[in-house]
Amino acid sequence: MNIATPVQLRDHQIGSGQPLYIIAGPCVLEDPDEMLQVAEYLTGVCDKLGVGYCFKSSFTKDNRTSSESYRGPGIEEGLRLLQRIGDACGVPVLTDVHHSQDADAVGQVAEILQIPAFLCRQTSLLEAAGRTCRIVNIKKGQFLAAEDIGHGAGKVEAVGGRNVMFTERGTFLGYRDLTVDFRSIQIMRALGRPVVFDATHSVQSPGSTGSTTGGTPELIPLLARCGVTAGADAVFLEVHPEPSRAKSDAGSQMPLESFEDLVSQLIRFRALHNEVAE
């Protein structure tokens, strides 16, 4: 069994032999009060289920399909809102970093800096994230072999970064479609870092609606269960009170009311995985 050396995130460890960890929240920051309400709900569910939780949302989305698509509130307003959410709920936050010059400011608020999939080879960005000494979550590009994500970790660690996680989020299958090769989870765990499975981006169909990205959200629970069975140490879920009105990834977010049932299933799957792996 491949060993993923755990990373420490407050009172929780993420990695081999550890309980499941959950990263969840809306794709991009929208109405501040609603975002706080979502975070409070997700925190409450995870507290109830006894599972570690990190709030996720982006202050800027820099890879939208159309120039007319909503991109978020921006770094200053977005970081203020993420700080407010983290303080109010008592949970760590994760957010994307698209530009190396933003890493220091983001690292003052977020305990996990996420490298977007399309940028997983960007050396200057990976180095800037590594210098913050925060956890760096590198999303494996839709174009990248699982074995090759290790080079990204090497760039982070070369500048002093010590806590790296990898995220599986699907691989391009021709145009406008993604598939998940669940072997990738074990291949990446063999590189010695915890692996997150992104169950919502994995159901995307990029650009399929013309000006936005569509998806098959009904497959989220199935893929999430498969990801945990394959050995994922954490699960990443984008959730929204009403996915149809979400300002980003409306076609691939899961409804808030489905969150508790799915997470409770995944906790059991992780426990069984750990039992079998011993």
N, C-alpha and C positions, 0 to 999 in steps of 0.2 A: 504494500500500500504506500502510495506517495505521501510524503510528509510535508505539510505546509507549516513552517515555523510561525507560531502565533504572533500577532501584533497586539499591543495593549491599547485599548481605547477606554479611558476612564476606568470603570470597575469591571470591564469586560475584556476577554481575550477573543480574538478572531483567528481561527486556524485549526490545525489537526487536533482532534479529540475534544474540542470545545463545543458548547451548545451553538445552535444556529444564531446568527445575528441578522437583524433586519435594517435595511436602508430604504427609506420611503418618503414620498412627498410629491407634490405637483411638479410637472416638468419645469415650469418657469414661474417665477414669482408674479402673482397677479394682485388682486385686492388685498391690502395688508391685513385687514381684520379677518377676512376669510382664510388667508394663509395661516394666521395664528390659530383660528378655530380648527383647521385641518390638523395642524401640528399637535394641538391639545388632544384631539380625538385619537390620532395615531399613537401618541405617547401613552394615553390611557389604556388603549388596547394592549400595547406591548407590556405595560406594567402589569395588567391583569393576567396576561399569559406568561409572565416571567421571562421575557426574552429581551435581549439588548436591542436598543433602537437608536438610530441616527436620522435626523431630519435631513431630507435632500430637496433642494430646488435651485434653479439657476437664476442669477441676476441678469445675465445676458446670454441669449442663444445666438451664436455667430455662424450657424450653419443651416439657416432656414432655407426652404425651397425657393421662396419668392422674396423679392425686396420689399414687398408690401406686408409680409408676415410680421406679427408682433415679436419683438426681440427681448423684451423685459425692461425693468425699470432702470437698468444701468448699475454701475459698480457702487457709487456712493449711496444711493437710496437703497439698493439691494442689500448691501452689507449691513446697513442700519437695521433693515427688517430682519435679516438672518440673525443678527445679534439679539434683537428683541425676542425673536422666537426661541433661540437657544436659552436665553436667560429666563424667560417666562416658563418654559417647559422643563428646564433643567436637563437638556439633552445636547449632545454634540451635533454639529451641522456639517454637511458636505455640500460643496458647490463646485462648478466647473471653473477652470482657468483657461482662457484662450490666448492670453498674451503674457509674455514673460515679465513685462513691467508691472503687471497686476498682482504677481504672486505674493509679494511681501504684504500688501494690504489685505489680501484674501486670507493669508496665514494668520493675521491678527484676530480673525473671527472664526474661520472654519478650522476644525480639527482634522478634516480630510480634504485635501485638494484633489480634484478629479481632472485627469487629462482626457479630453474628449477623444473618441475613437479615431476620428480623421486626423488627429494631431499626435498620435502615439509615437511617431518617429521624430518629432520636432525636438532636436537636441537642446536648444536654448530654453525652451519651455520646460522640459523635464529637469534641466539643471536648476532653473529658477525655483521650481516647486521643491526640489530636493534641498535647496539652501534654507528653506523655511523651517526645516526639521519637523514638519507635520507629516502625518500619514499621507502618502501619495497613492491614489487609486488610478492605475493606468487601464483605460478601456482598450481592449484589443481591437485594432482596426478591422473593419469588415473585409478587408483585403489581405490580412496578415495571417501567416501560419502561426499556430499556437507556440511553436518552439521559438519563434523570433521575438516574442514579447520580452524575453529575457534581456535583450539589448537595451530596452527602455529602462528596466530596473538598474542595469549597469550604469546608465547615464545619471540616474538619481543618486546612486550610491557613490559615484565617483566624486561628488561634491559634498559628501557628508550625510546625505539622506540615509536613513536606516530602516524606515518602515514603509514597505511597498506592498500593495495588493494589486492583483490583476482582475479584470472583469471580462467575462465572456458575454457578448451581446449579439452573436449571430454573424454569419458570413454571407457575402453576396452569392446568390445563385442566379447567374445571368443578370438581367436587368430588373429593377423594381421588386426584387424578392430576396428574402433572407432565409437561411436555414441554419440550424444549430447542430454542430458536430460535437456531441457530448464527450467525445474523446479529448477534446481540447481542455476540459476541466482537469482531467488527470495529468495531461501533458504539462499544463501550467503549474499545477501543484508540485510536480516533480522538479520544478525550478526553485522550490523551497519557500514560496510565498503563498499566503492565503488567496483563495479565488472566490470572487463574487459572481453570482449568476444574475444577469439582468433579464428578467422574464418579460418585461414590457417592451423594451426596444427590440427584442428578438422577434416580436410578432409584427414589426413594421413592414410596410411596402413603400419604400421611398419614392416620393413624387407621383404616386399612383392615382391621385385624384386630380392631377393637373397642376395645381399650385400649392398643394400641401401633401403631407405624407399620410397614407392610409395604413390599414393594418387589420389584423384578425384578433381582436382582444379576447374573443371567446377561447382562444388557445392558451392564454396566460396561465391558468391553473395547471394545465397539463405540462407545459414547459417548466414551470416552477418546480413541480414535483419531480420531473425528470432531472432537473439541475441538481436538486438536493440529493437525489438518489445517486447521481454520478459523482458526488463528493464536494459540491460547492459549500464553502464555509459560511457564506452569507448570501442573502437574496436581496436584490435591488428591485423595487416596485414603484412605478410612477402611478399615483392615485389622485383622483379629483372628485369633488362632490358631484359634479355632472360632467363627465368626460366630453359630451357632445358640445359643450360651450367652452371647453378648455382653449386657451389661446395658443397652445403649442401641443403637438402630439395628441390631438383629440381622438385620433383613430387607433391609439395604442395604449391609452391609460385605462386603469381599472377603476370601477366605481368604489367610492369610499365604503359603502355598505358591504362589499364583498371581502374587505380586507381581513377582518377578524377570522372568518371561517377558513380562508386560505392559509393564513399564518399559523393557525392552530394545527392544520394538517401538516404544514412544513416542519413544525417543531417535532412532530411524531416521526416524520420521515428522517430527520436529522438524528434523532435519538437512536433509531434502528440502524442507520448507517454507522454511527459510532460504535454501537454494540457489535456489529458484524466485523468492523474494521479492527477491533481489539485482538 
